[in-house]
């Protein structure tokens, strides 16, 4: 019996797969993606896929399923993250997928269970087709806390030739996005009685010098980065903490910084390495870097076989391909950094992702099945 994409999406939405905390949080936890993996495994086995599970952390599974026709053939993978954001602020029932006016409402309908349902139905249709291609499905974990899961996914046992990453892109290929790096800068001073500031070194004043340099020199430099589809790299100082008593000269100050780098910018680790040295030279202040979290950017050639296959499939179904760039991070950036050709594509609008009334248009959901099926055929035949 063939899968129905609307019923399948309803089943997926009913599964609570909220990602409630970072993968680095080792405390007692909810099941997160585990219920979703328990649903997907028998479904994929029923579709005659070989199913493997890799754990990125306790109770944080990746589901990897392969339909192997011939080990010599290339593998095309469809990937969708299994987690959703939480239900805070939602004005509709999150886990009761209601269909009305040509839409389905519920948490994850757009981000990204709609993509997942379309991918599974496309794979179900492709599995009986005579194609020179092996097919893979990846249900990944821990995306919504900053693409934490896929860096811990090991695809080395399988020679994957291309990965379509499901996110709500309104059924258009996304070939580029920025990298992000979040970090703290910390500087120290020397405490003294507030009546004798001359006896101490004020860490807040030191950090003020650093912030002034960032604003006067470094932010304009980042803004000058040139890349197609982007206005430049950015930096924003979003938290400052320092001092603890009104009559003590503060001996420590920290800022939390959000940097977004366009694909032509230096890598995020190189940027950070040079930043502390430049701050010391420019301001005389020694800063240390702490709490780094980063996710790589995406940049795939618009002429690559994967992008051409998707564009051809979109045209085949009467739409005009609109290959683009986005400002948010995805698992595709991680795959790109690992050397896999990856492109982002899926039904639904990013405006609906994480929204109070999250929904997906059913027409887009059906269209995504058709485009993914046609794209795999084109990818297989070149
Ligand atoms: Zn998503």
Boltz pocket constraint, residues with backbone or C-beta under 6 A from the ligand:
constraints:
  - pocket:
      binder: B
      contacts: [[A, 81], [A, 83], [A, 111], [A, 112], [A, 143], [A, 166], [A, 167], [A, 168]]
      max_distance: 6.0
